[in-house]
Amino acid sequence: EYTAESQRTGVIARKKGMTAMWDEWGVRVPVTVLQLDKVKVVSVVQTSNASHARMQIGFGEKREKAVSKPLRGHFASQGVEPKRKLFEFPVSPDAVLPVGTEITAAHFVPGQLVDCTAPSKGKGFQGVMKRWGFGGGRASHGNSLAHRTPGSTGNINPARVYPGKKMPGRMGGKNVTMMRLPVMKVDTALNCIWVKGAVPGPTEQFIKVRDSIKIIKHQVFPEGASVPFPTYI
Amino acid sequence: MLRSLFGKQTLQRASLAARYIATSGKQTTAAAATYITPEPQFPQPLAKPEEKRPNVMKVIERESVARADRDGRSELFRRRVAPKDRLCAGDVVFVETQNSMSDPSLTSNFTGVCIGIYRRGIDTSFILRNVVNKVGVEMRFMAYSPLVKRIEILQKGEGFRRAKLFYLRENPGKTFQLKALKKMAQSAAAAKKH
C-alpha cells in the first residue's frame, strides 16, 4: 500500500507538443502532452544502501541490429526486448516491480504533481545578458562599443578573475527539472498524460517523469485519490 | 477496484474542491471524485483511415475540438464551409458569455463586427469590434471556451475583401452606424436557445 514515505518508479515519456484545455472553472490551462510507448522495467539494481533500490526503465523499441553487443546481452539476460532509451529511478523497497512489467499512462493519477526532467533546448554560444541576465550598458549618452558587455570582471586584489566567473559561453542543453507540475489529464487510449505548463526540451525529447519529491503544502496526490501502487496493472 | 476507476477512459483533473465550497455555496460530499471523466467519450482515437501512423497531436487536437464543439460552432470556423454558413471577417456577430461557471444564468452579451479570425484548433478565437458610448471596444473570444455560451451571426458582411479588418480602427466608414442591428442584438439576447 502507498505510504507517505514510498517512492514509486518514474517513467520515460516523449514530449509530443503543447496544447490547451479548459478546466471545470472555465480557466484556460496550457498543457504539454507526454506520450509513453512500451515503457517497461528492464532491470532492478541493488545499491549499497539496503533500503533503496534503483529500477532501470526502458522506453520504446530498437532493432536488434541497431543495439550494441553489450546492450544486447544486457537485454537478453533480463528477458526484455531491446529498448530505445534507458533511465534509472530510485524507488523505495515496497515499490519495486518485477522485470518486464509494462507501465502505462494509468500509472499517474489526474491531479497529482510530477517532476519532469530533460535536457533543455540548446541556445548555442550566448552573451552575458541572455545567459546570466546581466544588465549590460547604456544604449546611448556616449557609450562606446559596450552595450551588451559584462563590464568589470573583478577587483584590483586578488588581481585575477575567479574561476566560475559568469561570462559568455554555451547556453542550454543542460538537464533541467520542472517541479510540481500538475497532471491535468490521463489518456489511457493514447497512452499519454497532459501536464500543466511547459517541460524542458524540444518536441520529441525523452522526459523523465516521476512523482514529485518536494512536499511543501499540498500533498503529491489529491485527497481521496487511490494511488495505483506500485503501478497500474 | 482500480480497473473500474481507470479503464479505457480519459480522466481529467478536478481542482481542490474544498477551496471553492465557500464561494460557490454548493455542498460537495466528502467522497467527491478527484477526477472528472470528460464527455463525450471517444472509444477509439479520432484518426482518419488514411493515416497509418497518426500524429498524436493531430488526434488530440481533433478530439479536443470535437469535445468542445457542443452546439456545432466548429462549422463557423471551418474553411471548407460556404461563406454564407461560416464566420467571415466583416460579419456582425452576437456573443453571449457566462460570467462564471458556478452560476450559468449570469451572462454578458456583446455584439460587434468580426475584424479577425484566428484558426488555431482548440485555441480558435475571433475579435469583435463595436463602438459603445462613442468608445471603440474590441473583445477577443476563445471560440471553444466553456464560458462562451452562444455565437450567432446577425448579419453577413458585404464588401469586405480582407481577412483582418484592422483598418476599421482608423477608417470605420459607416460600419458601426447600424441602428437596426441594435434591435437585432436585443432580440438575439432575449431569444431562448432551445
HADDOCK unambig.tbl for C-alpha pairs under 7 A between the chains (distance, minus, plus):
assign (segid A and resid 16 and name CA) (segid B and resid 57 and name CA) 6.73 0.50 0.50
assign (segid A and resid 17 and name CA) (segid B and resid 57 and name CA) 6.70 0.50 0.50
assign (segid A and resid 20 and name CA) (segid B and resid 122 and name CA) 6.95 0.50 0.50
assign (segid A and resid 22 and name CA) (segid B and resid 145 and name CA) 6.67 0.50 0.50
assign (segid A and resid 25 and name CA) (segid B and resid 101 and name CA) 5.52 0.50 0.50
assign (segid A and resid 26 and name CA) (segid B and resid 101 and name CA) 6.49 0.50 0.50
assign (segid A and resid 26 and name CA) (segid B and resid 145 and name CA) 6.72 0.50 0.50
assign (segid A and resid 26 and name CA) (segid B and resid 146 and name CA) 5.67 0.50 0.50
assign (segid A and resid 26 and name CA) (segid B and resid 147 and name CA) 5.92 0.50 0.50
assign (segid A and resid 106 and name CA) (segid B and resid 6 and name CA) 6.92 0.50 0.50
assign (segid A and resid 110 and name CA) (segid B and resid 11 and name CA) 6.51 0.50 0.50
assign (segid A and resid 110 and name CA) (segid B and resid 12 and name CA) 6.00 0.50 0.50
assign (segid A and resid 110 and name CA) (segid B and resid 13 and name CA) 4.76 0.50 0.50
assign (segid A and resid 110 and name CA) (segid B and resid 35 and name CA) 6.18 0.50 0.50
assign (segid A and resid 111 and name CA) (segid B and resid 13 and name CA) 4.87 0.50 0.50
assign (segid A and resid 111 and name CA) (segid B and resid 14 and name CA) 6.63 0.50 0.50
assign (segid A and resid 184 and name CA) (segid B and resid 12 and name CA) 5.92 0.50 0.50
assign (segid A and resid 184 and name CA) (segid B and resid 13 and name CA) 4.88 0.50 0.50
assign (segid A and resid 185 and name CA) (segid B and resid 11 and name CA) 5.55 0.50 0.50
assign (segid A and resid 185 and name CA) (segid B and resid 12 and name CA) 4.40 0.50 0.50
assign (segid A and resid 185 and name CA) (segid B and resid 13 and name CA) 5.80 0.50 0.50
assign (segid A and resid 186 and name CA) (segid B and resid 10 and name CA) 5.74 0.50 0.50
assign (segid A and resid 186 and name CA) (segid B and resid 11 and name CA) 5.26 0.50 0.50
assign (segid A and resid 186 and name CA) (segid B and resid 12 and name CA) 6.61 0.50 0.50
assign (segid A and resid 187 and name CA) (segid B and resid 9 and name CA) 6.69 0.50 0.50
assign (segid A and resid 187 and name CA) (segid B and resid 10 and name CA) 4.50 0.50 0.50
assign (segid A and resid 187 and name CA) (segid B and resid 11 and name CA) 6.56 0.50 0.50
assign (segid A and resid 188 and name CA) (segid B and resid 8 and name CA) 5.79 0.50 0.50
assign (segid A and resid 188 and name CA) (segid B and resid 9 and name CA) 6.14 0.50 0.50
assign (segid A and resid 188 and name CA) (segid B and resid 10 and name CA) 6.19 0.50 0.50
assign (segid A and resid 189 and name CA) (segid B and resid 8 and name CA) 6.02 0.50 0.50
assign (segid A and resid 189 and name CA) (segid B and resid 9 and name CA) 6.79 0.50 0.50
assign (segid A and resid 222 and name CA) (segid B and resid 34 and name CA) 6.61 0.50 0.50
assign (segid A and resid 224 and name CA) (segid B and resid 34 and name CA) 6.82 0.50 0.50
assign (segid A and resid 225 and name CA) (segid B and resid 34 and name CA) 6.17 0.50 0.50
